[in-house]
Amino acid sequence: MKYDLVISGPAVLPEGLVEDCWIAVSGGKIAAIGTGTPADAAQSHHVTNGVVIPGVIDGQTHACSAGGLLGIRSTTRSAIAGGVTTIVDMPYDNPNPLNSTERLTAKIAAIQEHAYSDVALYGTVLPGQTTEDIAPLIEGGIAAFKISTFESSPTRFPRIATDQIYSIFSALADTDIPLGVHNEDQEIVRSLIAKAKTEGRNGLAVHSESRPPAAELAATAQFLELGAAIGAHAHIVHLTTPRGYQLVDHYVADGFRATGELCVHYLWFDPETDGEVLGARMKVNPPIRPGLIEPLWREVLAGRVAFVSSDHSSWPIDNKFTPSIFDAGAGVPGLETLLPAFYTGAEQRGLDAAVLTVQQLCERPAKFFGLWPKKGAIRLGADADLAILSKRSQVWNSERAHDELRWSPFDGRAFSVTVSRCYLRGALAWDGEDVINVPGSGQYVPRGKTSWFEHK
């Protein structure tokens, strides 16, 4: 049999790294996997001094928070250049969040027109909205829901009150759909911001202090307890302290459905060493905290981190140029740095970087969002979404990025690997220099039937 494509070389399969591997593609799917002499194919590519991994699934992006649904175009183009073949996009679109089937239909249409990578979607529920709108969104393929305990915008990113959170959990309890939360206590944060402003303190150093771990953990604990009381899947979309992951783990040990996610910038930056240079360029919420890089890596190795994501934000750099840290936009770009940053960080610590990267950036998010086994692994029948990592070092320069933002807190950082190729369903989408697929190459990927937690 002659296949459409065969890629040969070291590859990370579900069982681990296979040095002398070949992967055959037919009809956009992985049709055969072997070792030794590669099978015959119309096209072939041999990897030297590198490794083949599944396409990355970035479980937290904000493609449409600044420019609306058109943001899907530049965000997914950047994803493909970063070896990310599927993004899971958050619902807080500009000007209206994804909280209805009408808005889901509109976003799917935008994906079909603009997307370079595949896209799965979060949905949300707005204040006062009936839970009757949840089931139709699930039927439409929504992979997860997200709400916030802190109001960043009264319309696009509102706070959901505790009684409504309880109702949403009740509506999701008999499903496999996670409810994610932006976990900060509003009263604590607003009072400390007001105090800092009164004292005339407005630099990056006060950012973490004004949004302390206590605010994050209080919101986290309440959310986890509400989910446990109802029996629903409670997911914390970003935890910044080891205490947070250990708290989640206590709920798991007690038999409840609870997970916590980590964003890659928490594994790289420290305000005490990077804050003077980066300033608001490293402002995210919850804040990057001092002295926690190594403790958070230990949480990854302990298995308490569900998966690692970018939390890519599509805000332009002008959003950061404000006299006060409190007025600067929160969030950083990250689709082209997620993969090399995580791999490099793991390698620097003497870890099995290739295998750990596949676990945290491919397999685990695929299982979490119900995309497994179609996505997240090099296995028979899966989509032929593949990224090739060259062991060629690079110094990141966001001027080369493909997201139209052209800025990054990772500028000037050295990575030990470079994404040299990316395939979406067997078609070459990134050749190491240019994105060569076109808008509309990506597809909407509805949630499948697999679940993070086993059914009782």
C-alpha positions in Angstrom: 0.0 0.0 0.0 1.2 3.5 -0.8 0.4 6.1 1.8 -0.1 9.8 1.4 2.7 10.7 3.7 5.4 9.0 5.9 7.4 10.8 8.5 10.3 8.9 10.0 12.6 9.5 12.9 12.4 9.6 16.7 8.8 9.9 17.8 6.9 10.1 21.1 4.2 7.4 21.1 1.8 6.7 24.0 4.3 4.1 25.3 7.2 6.5 25.2 10.0 7.6 22.8 10.7 5.3 19.9 14.0 6.1 18.2 13.6 4.4 14.8 9.9 5.1 14.1 7.8 5.8 11.0 4.3 7.2 10.9 2.1 6.7 7.8 -0.7 9.0 7.0 -3.7 8.3 4.8 -6.8 10.5 4.4 -5.7 12.8 7.2 -5.5 10.0 9.7 -2.6 8.0 11.1 -2.9 4.8 9.2 0.2 2.8 10.2 3.1 3.0 12.7 6.2 1.0 12.5 10.0 0.8 13.0 12.8 0.1 10.6 12.4 0.7 6.9 9.6 3.3 6.3 6.5 2.3 4.3 6.1 3.6 0.8 4.4 7.0 0.4 3.7 9.7 -2.1 5.5 12.1 0.2 8.1 11.5 2.9 10.1 13.4 5.5 12.9 12.1 7.7 13.6 13.8 11.0 17.3 14.1 12.1 18.4 15.8 15.3 14.8 16.2 16.4 11.6 14.5 17.5 8.1 14.0 16.3 5.3 14.6 18.8 1.5 14.9 18.5 0.2 18.4 17.7 -0.1 20.4 20.8 -3.5 21.2 22.3 -3.5 24.6 24.0 -6.2 24.3 26.6 -6.6 28.0 27.3 -6.6 30.8 24.7 -8.3 34.1 24.3 -8.5 34.6 20.6 -11.3 37.1 20.5 -10.9 39.2 23.6 -9.6 42.2 21.7 -10.5 42.1 18.0 -13.7 40.0 18.2 -14.2 36.8 16.1 -11.7 37.9 13.5 -9.1 37.3 16.1 -9.4 33.6 15.3 -7.4 34.2 12.2 -4.1 35.6 13.7 -4.4 33.5 16.8 -4.7 30.2 15.0 -2.0 31.2 12.5 0.3 31.8 15.4 -0.8 28.4 16.9 0.3 26.5 13.8 3.7 28.2 13.8 4.1 27.1 17.4 3.2 23.4 16.7 -0.2 23.9 18.2 -2.8 22.1 16.1 -5.8 22.6 18.3 -6.7 25.6 20.6 -9.5 25.5 23.2 -10.7 29.1 23.1 -12.3 30.9 26.0 -15.8 32.3 25.7 -15.1 36.0 26.7 -15.2 37.3 23.1 -15.5 41.0 22.3 -18.1 42.4 22.5 -20.2 39.5 23.6 -19.3 36.3 25.3 -20.3 32.9 24.0 -23.4 32.1 26.1 -26.0 31.0 23.6 -26.4 28.8 20.6 -26.7 31.8 18.3 -23.2 33.0 19.4 -21.9 29.4 19.1 -23.2 29.3 15.6 -21.5 32.6 14.8 -18.2 31.5 16.3 -18.3 28.2 14.4 -18.8 30.1 11.2 -15.8 32.3 12.0 -13.7 29.2 12.6 -14.7 27.8 9.3 -13.8 31.0 7.6 -10.7 32.1 9.5 -9.0 29.2 11.4 -5.6 27.8 10.5 -5.7 25.3 13.3 -8.5 23.3 14.8 -10.6 24.9 17.5 -12.6 23.6 20.4 -14.6 25.9 22.5 -15.5 27.0 26.0 -19.0 28.4 26.7 -20.1 30.6 29.6 -23.2 31.7 31.5 -23.9 35.3 32.2 -25.4 36.8 35.4 -29.0 36.0 35.8 -29.0 33.7 32.7 -31.1 30.5 33.0 -29.4 27.2 33.2 -31.8 26.0 30.4 -29.3 27.5 27.9 -26.6 25.0 29.1 -27.9 21.8 27.5 -28.2 23.3 23.9 -24.6 24.5 24.1 -23.4 21.0 25.2 -25.4 19.5 22.3 -23.5 22.0 20.1 -20.2 20.5 21.1 -19.0 22.9 23.8 -16.0 21.3 25.5 -16.2 23.0 28.9 -17.8 26.1 30.6 -16.0 28.9 32.3 -17.1 31.6 34.8 -15.4 34.0 37.0 -15.6 35.0 40.7 -14.0 38.4 39.8 -15.5 41.0 37.4 -13.1 42.3 34.8 -15.9 43.6 32.7 -19.6 43.8 33.6 -20.6 42.5 30.1 -17.8 40.5 28.6 -16.1 39.1 31.8 -18.6 39.4 34.7 -18.6 38.0 38.1 -21.0 35.1 38.8 -22.6 35.1 42.2 -22.3 32.0 44.5 -26.0 31.0 44.2 -25.7 31.0 40.4 -22.5 28.9 40.5 -24.4 26.4 42.6 -27.2 26.3 40.0 -24.7 25.9 37.1 -22.9 23.0 38.9 -26.3 21.4 39.4 -27.0 21.6 35.7 -23.7 20.0 34.9 -23.5 17.4 37.6 -24.8 14.5 35.4 -22.5 15.4 32.6 -18.8 15.0 31.9 -18.5 18.8 31.2 -16.1 20.7 33.5 -17.0 24.0 34.9 -13.8 26.2 35.0 -13.3 29.3 37.1 -11.2 32.4 37.1 -10.4 32.1 40.9 -10.0 35.4 42.7 -12.0 36.8 45.6 -13.4 40.1 44.5 -13.8 41.8 47.9 -10.2 41.0 49.0 -8.7 42.1 45.7 -10.6 45.4 45.3 -10.0 46.4 48.9 -6.2 45.8 48.6 -6.1 47.6 45.2 -7.8 50.6 46.8 -5.3 50.5 49.7 -2.3 50.5 47.3 -3.7 53.3 45.3 -4.3 55.4 48.4 -0.6 54.8 49.4 0.5 55.8 45.9 2.0 52.4 45.1 1.4 51.5 41.4 4.4 49.4 40.2 4.5 45.7 39.3 5.8 44.8 42.7 2.4 45.6 44.3 0.4 43.6 41.7 0.9 40.2 43.4 0.5 41.9 46.8 -2.9 43.4 45.9 -4.1 40.0 44.5 -2.6 37.7 47.2 -2.6 34.0 47.4 -5.3 34.2 50.1 -7.7 35.8 47.5 -6.9 33.1 45.0 -7.2 30.2 47.5 -10.4 31.5 49.1 -12.1 31.6 45.8 -10.6 28.2 44.9 -11.7 26.5 48.1 -15.3 27.8 47.8 -15.6 26.7 44.2 -14.2 23.2 44.9 -16.6 22.7 47.8 -19.6 23.8 45.7 -18.6 21.4 43.0 -18.1 18.6 45.6 -21.4 19.3 47.2 -23.2 18.9 43.9 -20.9 16.1 42.5 -19.9 18.1 39.4 -16.4 18.6 37.8 -14.8 21.7 39.3 -11.8 23.0 37.3 -9.5 25.8 38.4 -8.1 27.3 35.1 -5.0 28.7 36.7 -3.4 28.1 40.1 -0.2 30.0 41.0 0.9 28.3 44.2 1.6 24.7 45.2 -1.0 25.0 48.0 -3.6 25.4 45.3 -2.7 22.1 43.6 -2.5 20.3 46.9 -5.9 21.6 47.8 -7.4 20.2 44.6 -5.6 16.9 45.3 -7.4 16.6 48.6 -10.7 16.7 46.8 -9.6 14.1 44.3 -8.4 11.9 47.2 -11.9 12.2 48.7 -13.5 11.0 45.5 -14.6 14.3 44.0 -14.1 15.6 40.5 -11.6 18.4 40.8 -8.7 19.5 38.6 -6.2 22.4 38.5 -4.4 23.8 35.4 -1.1 25.6 35.1 0.0 28.3 32.6 3.5 28.1 31.3 4.5 31.7 32.3 4.2 30.7 35.9 7.0 28.2 35.2 9.3 30.8 33.7 9.0 34.2 35.3 9.5 35.7 38.8 8.6 39.3 39.6 11.7 39.7 41.8 14.1 38.9 39.0 12.1 39.8 35.9 9.8 42.5 37.0 12.2 45.5 36.7 12.8 44.7 33.0 9.4 43.4 32.0 7.0 45.5 34.1 3.4 45.3 32.9 4.6 43.0 30.1 4.4 40.1 32.6 1.1 41.2 34.2 -1.3 38.3 34.3 -4.2 37.5 36.7 -3.8 35.7 39.1 -0.3 37.2 39.3 3.0 35.5 38.7 4.3 35.2 42.3 7.9 35.5 43.6 9.9 32.4 44.4 7.6 29.8 43.1 9.1 28.6 39.8 10.7 25.5 41.2 7.9 24.6 43.6 5.5 24.7 40.6 7.7 22.4 38.5 7.5 20.0 41.5 3.7 20.1 41.3 3.9 19.1 37.6 6.2 16.2 38.4 3.9 15.1 41.3 1.1 14.7 38.9 -1.2 17.3 40.6 -1.3 19.6 37.5 -4.0 18.5 35.1 -2.2 20.1 32.1 -0.2 23.1 31.1 -1.6 25.8 28.8 -0.5 29.2 27.4 -3.5 31.4 28.5 -2.7 33.3 25.3 -4.2 36.8 25.3 -4.8 38.8 22.1 -4.3 42.2 23.8 -2.0 44.6 21.8 1.1 45.9 23.6 -0.5 49.4 23.8 -2.8 47.9 26.5 0.3 47.6 28.7 1.5 51.2 28.4 -0.2 52.8 31.4 1.2 54.9 34.3 -0.3 52.5 36.9 0.0 48.7 36.9 -3.7 48.6 37.9 -4.7 50.1 34.6 -2.5 47.9 32.4 -4.2 45.0 30.7 -3.7 41.5 32.1 -2.5 38.7 29.9 0.3 37.8 27.5 0.7 36.2 24.0 1.9 32.7 24.1 1.0 30.4 21.3 4.4 30.3 19.7 6.3 30.0 23.0 4.2 27.4 24.8 5.9 24.4 23.3 9.5 25.5 23.2 9.2 27.1 26.6 7.8 24.1 28.4 10.2 21.7 26.6 13.2 23.9 27.4 12.2 24.3 31.1 11.9 20.5 31.4 15.2 19.9 29.7 17.0 22.5 31.9 15.9 20.5 35.0 17.2 17.2 33.7 13.7 15.8 33.0 12.6 13.6 30.1 11.5 16.7 28.2 10.0 15.1 25.1 7.8 12.6 27.1 6.8 15.2 29.7 5.9 17.7 27.0 3.6 15.2 25.3 1.9 14.3 28.5 1.2 17.9 29.6 0.6 19.6 26.3 -1.0 16.9 24.2 -2.4 13.8 26.0 -3.8 15.3 29.1 -5.6 18.3 27.5 -7.0 15.9 24.9 -8.5 13.7 27.6 -9.7 16.7 29.6 -11.6 18.3 26.8 -13.0 15.0 25.4 -10.9 15.1 22.2 -9.1 11.8 23.0 -8.3 9.5 21.1 -8.9 11.6 18.0 -6.4 14.2 19.3 -3.4 14.2 21.6 -1.4 11.1 20.6 0.4 9.4 17.7 -1.8 6.3 17.5 -3.7 4.4 14.8 -6.9 6.2 13.7 -6.0 9.5 15.3 -5.9 12.8 13.3 -2.5 13.1 11.8 -1.7 16.3 13.8 2.0 16.3 14.2 4.7 18.7 15.3 8.4 18.3 14.6 10.8 19.7 17.2 14.3 20.4 16.0 17.0 20.4 18.6 18.1 23.7 17.2 18.4 26.4 19.9 16.8 29.8 19.3 16.5 33.2 21.0 12.9 34.2 20.9 12.1 37.4 19.0 8.4 38.2 18.8 9.0 40.3 15.7 8.9 37.0 13.9 5.6 35.9 15.5 2.5 35.3 13.4 -0.1 36.7 15.7 0.1 40.3 14.6 0.8 41.3 18.3 4.6 41.4 17.9 5.4 41.4 21.6 6.1 38.8 24.3 7.6 38.6 27.8 9.7 35.8 26.4 11.6 38.1 24.1 15.3 37.5 24.4 14.8 34.1 26.2 16.8 31.2 24.9 14.9 28.0 23.9 16.7 24.7 23.3 14.3 23.6 20.5 12.6 25.1 17.5 9.3 24.0 15.8 10.6 23.0 12.4 7.4 21.5 10.9 3.7 21.2 11.8 1.1 19.0 10.1 -2.7 19.4 10.5 -4.5 16.2 9.5 -1.5 15.1 7.4 -1.2 18.4 5.5 2.0 20.5 6.0 0.8 23.7 7.6 4.2 25.2 8.9 7.5 24.5 7.1 9.7 26.2 9.7 9.7 29.5 7.9 6.1 30.2 6.8 2.6 29.2 7.6 1.6 27.5 4.4 -2.0 26.4 5.0 -4.8 28.9 4.6 -7.7 30.4 6.6 -10.4 27.8 6.8 -8.0 24.9 7.0 -8.9 24.5 10.6 -12.1 22.9 11.8 -14.4 23.3 14.8 -13.8 20.2 17.0 -16.8 19.4 19.2 -16.3 17.5 22.5 -16.4 13.8 22.1 -17.5 11.1 24.6 -14.3 10.5 26.6 -14.1 11.8 30.2 -11.3 12.9 32.5 -12.9 11.0 35.3 -14.2 7.5 35.1 -18.0 7.1 35.4 -19.2 5.7 38.7 
